[in-house]
Every structure is written in C-alpha cells, then in structure tokens.
C-alpha cells in the first residue's frame, strides 16, 4: 500500500444503502414480533 492511496472507505451511496437496509431489517423484525404476538393472542 502506498501512503498516497485513498482511505479505504465505502462511497456515500453505499453507506446510505447499508443504513437503509439496517433500518429496514429492524422494522421487519419488529413487524414480525408484533405479528407473532397478534397470532398468539387469537
């Protein structure tokens, strides 16, 4: 590696997409949990 190489950091679009996927996964997990509670109460 040369000292002049750029930082090993993903581009902004990739970081934004990862953040969106993380939020989507969290929302999906909460929705599944809620669905299981509703099914369990019936």
Buried (B, 14 or more C-beta within 10 A) or exposed (E): EEEEEEEEEEEEEEEEEEEEEEEEEEEEEEEEEEEEEEEEEE
